[in-house]
Amino acid sequence: MSSPGPESPVVVLSMGGVSKAFGAVQALRDVSFDCREGEVHALVGENGSGKSTLLGIASGFLAPDKGDVEIGGRRRRWCSPAEARRLGLGIAYQTYSHVNQLSVAENLYLAMPSSERPPYRRMDRWAASTLEEFKLDIPVRAGVGTLSLAQRQLLEVVKSLLAKPKVLLLDEPTTALGPEEVSQLHELVRERSRSGVGIVYVGHRLPEVLAIADRVSVLRDGVGQGTFGAAGLSEEELVALMIGRPLKLAFPERGAASREPEVLLDVSGLRGDRFGPIDLKVEKGEILGLAGAEGNGQVQFLRALAGVERPAGKASCDGAELNTRSPTGPMRAGVVLLSGDRALEALFPVLSVRTNTTIQVLRSFERFGFLRRGREKKAVEDMGRKLRIRMASIEQPVQSLSGGNQQKVSLTRPFLRGDVKVILADEPTQGVDVGARFDIYEALRAKANEGVALIVKSSDPIELAGLCDRVVVMSRGKIVDEIAGDQLGERRIVEAIVGSGATKAGT
Amino acid sequence: MRFRGWIPLVLLGALIVAVGAYTAVRQDAFLTEYNINNLLLATMPLALVSIGQTNALLVGGFDVSVAALITMCVVTASFTLKPDETTFGLFLGSLAILGVGFATGVFNATLIRVLKLPSIIATLGTLSILEGAALLLRDHPEGPINSDVIDKLNTSIRFMPVAFIGVVVLVVVADIWLYRSRTGMAVRAVGLDETSARRLGMSTGRIVFIAFVVCSVMASIAGFYSAAQLQIGSPIIGDYALTSIAAAVLGGASLAGGRGSFVGTLLAALFLTEISNVLPLFDQPTEYAQMTIGALILLALVLYQLPELIARWRSGRQSVGRLQGGDPEAPVASTTR
């Protein structure tokens, strides 16, 4: 028999002719997919192309309209998540499967197959040694809700491995991870695939995908575009397959160099939980990048500026001091935060795209206290076109959109307000892939050209180098480096992050 | 991160003793064997139904139909536990009452899990149906309950009803199960975050189903004690729906699901009954009892929040967000409830 690997004849997961529709939206159309033991099979596609739906069907969380699933040689029309697990399928969800109010140990315990669980009273000790095995430094008694997003993501992967699955599905496992943690995760994935586990890897960062995958399958609009060996595949070719046309320009053109330097946001000595003191000036029309390893205070700094967390020190916008004691002050002053956690903080998942888009600016559609629905509808439809939001109608609930399209909806808000001066964007392209990313970059740049100052926090150095006019690097809550002009490049940013003694996440 | 379950227990224990001591000093009639026995027996229906209600709250639901179910069980008892019934007939009659509880539980659980109705609406419907049915069977109080059965239910060793000892053992075992066992944790996980629980391969549907059936069966057992008190098939019985939810919440249960304590629930039921027992001794109208209970519920809930409020004042910052280094008790979005 041949050894496990991409050439192995043993198929651990196979899906045949799978179709699935959500209401009017056909999410998958006759898709077939297989994963052999010991290989890393990447699945790529734009937002809304059906990747998560395919994984949902494989894991038993969704039932297909047509087609069937075969796990470890057992064919099923549909099986429950519990049965899929028994057949040898493990999955790390993009949106996690943690019970946030329970401790890390309790969450690990729940993820363990019941027959192999240690006695309850030895749970904490067992959890600690399990985490040690995976080289994860997380306190087992901490509530999962208190962990950083990166820690939660790594914990999700660990949980998916506890049952020693034959096939492992990883849905966007690196969205919250910095470069260091990504390589830690990839090391783990390689080790597992060497030991014979078939791994399905859904990713949107193409360099990462090509680095880890043996084979790549591409989905576009719910239709399979074929399966390819990763070795002979370039990023450009992959993008072309994903979006159906070659991607001509990765980043929008920077603003004219001749603009009048005028400081719009002025921060001095701002301090808060996990960051500070920070002094920073951002000019009108400038996009400032905020780099650093995960958990070095970047997010807290942005949130403090928006008044979501309470800082000490001073910040002013357009000459007027910002009242950061609540989100209302900065909001009134024209400072808008685009939260990185769209599902929890930015959106009302059950409400429609229309409501989510216009909720902050309803006044502008008012006459005599009544809404003018026609105008509102037109404004939302315009935004939808501009950002290329993929939806059946503007009345569709936001939670039924794909992740990237949800992100776009949360981005629409500052665009409908005429009085926005500063946009604070926390990972604006998290979980968003190439084609859609460009739409978002373009929208942010257009805003800068209108004279808005932007701070963009991102864990992707390529994104920062391509989009921003200037990048500051944070470490342990302080700004340790500033990169601008000709210096600004991916390599230089990564060096600055690594060179500044980047700390581990969560410290 | 362990559930701060001791706060409700300590507070309720202190309140029960304080009210008792205050009364005992002023009223000789309070600390008599007869009155304590009465008080403990009077606690039984509320205690039992609240323990059931705690199950429903743990999995993130409500059961407001328990009020009408107790009435229905009392009315049923007036037909099946007649004074002239044989022992075997009484046995069957008791099974019939439990059967009413079980059937109601399955009905509720089916509405909630299979037809996906919100539990509060589903059980509101059941409440109305049972209320009407009870009035149809007995439009006014009539049909005495077998006195042997009443004596059995009220069997006491001096002031202590045997059944009360049973309930104490039950709640202690139930709390150990809830916080020190795998299945107990699974039940809490379903209440805290159903989507995650389902993703982890738990049979969330079955857990919720069982919780609602247990809730109704407990209510039907409460019906026995209610019947023992009234001694007649009355179609009008007090509002156990809201009181049982109040007792569970006072005992530490969260309306959002996943949190609660059976011991706390029993203490709360005892406390609520104590208040209504004590006020007549002071010749106070029962309206005061209602107002006192309301005020104490609010006070208790504020006290339960104290650790978080103090932590917030200390840190001097009020986090509006729910994300970074957030409050572990903060609500979490869930797609299905």
Chai-1 contact restraints between the chains, C-beta under 6 A:
chainA,res_idxA,chainB,res_idxB,connection_type,confidence,min_distance_angstrom,max_distance_angstrom,comment,restraint_id
A,P81,B,G201,contact,1.0,0.0,6.0,A-B,restraint_1
A,A82,B,G201,contact,1.0,0.0,6.0,A-B,restraint_2
A,R85,B,G201,contact,1.0,0.0,6.0,A-B,restraint_3
A,Y93,B,R199,contact,1.0,0.0,6.0,A-B,restraint_4
A,S97,B,S196,contact,1.0,0.0,6.0,A-B,restraint_5
A,S97,B,R199,contact,1.0,0.0,6.0,A-B,restraint_6
A,S97,B,L200,contact,1.0,0.0,6.0,A-B,restraint_7
A,H98,B,S196,contact,1.0,0.0,6.0,A-B,restraint_8
A,V99,B,A189,contact,1.0,0.0,6.0,A-B,restraint_9
A,V99,B,L192,contact,1.0,0.0,6.0,A-B,restraint_10
A,V99,B,D193,contact,1.0,0.0,6.0,A-B,restraint_11
A,V99,B,S196,contact,1.0,0.0,6.0,A-B,restraint_12
A,N100,B,V332,contact,1.0,0.0,6.0,A-B,restraint_13
A,Q101,B,L192,contact,1.0,0.0,6.0,A-B,restraint_14
A,S103,B,M1,contact,1.0,0.0,6.0,A-B,restraint_15
A,E106,B,M185,contact,1.0,0.0,6.0,A-B,restraint_16
A,L110,B,A189,contact,1.0,0.0,6.0,A-B,restraint_17
A,L110,B,L200,contact,1.0,0.0,6.0,A-B,restraint_18
A,A111,B,L200,contact,1.0,0.0,6.0,A-B,restraint_19
A,Y120,B,S181,contact,1.0,0.0,6.0,A-B,restraint_20
A,Y120,B,R182,contact,1.0,0.0,6.0,A-B,restraint_21
A,G143,B,M1,contact,1.0,0.0,6.0,A-B,restraint_22
A,G143,B,P328,contact,1.0,0.0,6.0,A-B,restraint_23
A,G145,B,G326,contact,1.0,0.0,6.0,A-B,restraint_24
A,G145,B,P328,contact,1.0,0.0,6.0,A-B,restraint_25
A,T146,B,P328,contact,1.0,0.0,6.0,A-B,restraint_26
A,V299,B,Q324,contact,1.0,0.0,6.0,A-B,restraint_27
A,V308,B,V320,contact,1.0,0.0,6.0,A-B,restraint_28
A,V308,B,G321,contact,1.0,0.0,6.0,A-B,restraint_29
A,E309,B,S319,contact,1.0,0.0,6.0,A-B,restraint_30
A,R310,B,R317,contact,1.0,0.0,6.0,A-B,restraint_31
A,P327,B,V320,contact,1.0,0.0,6.0,A-B,restraint_32
A,D341,B,L323,contact,1.0,0.0,6.0,A-B,restraint_33
A,L344,B,R322,contact,1.0,0.0,6.0,A-B,restraint_34
A,L344,B,A333,contact,1.0,0.0,6.0,A-B,restraint_35
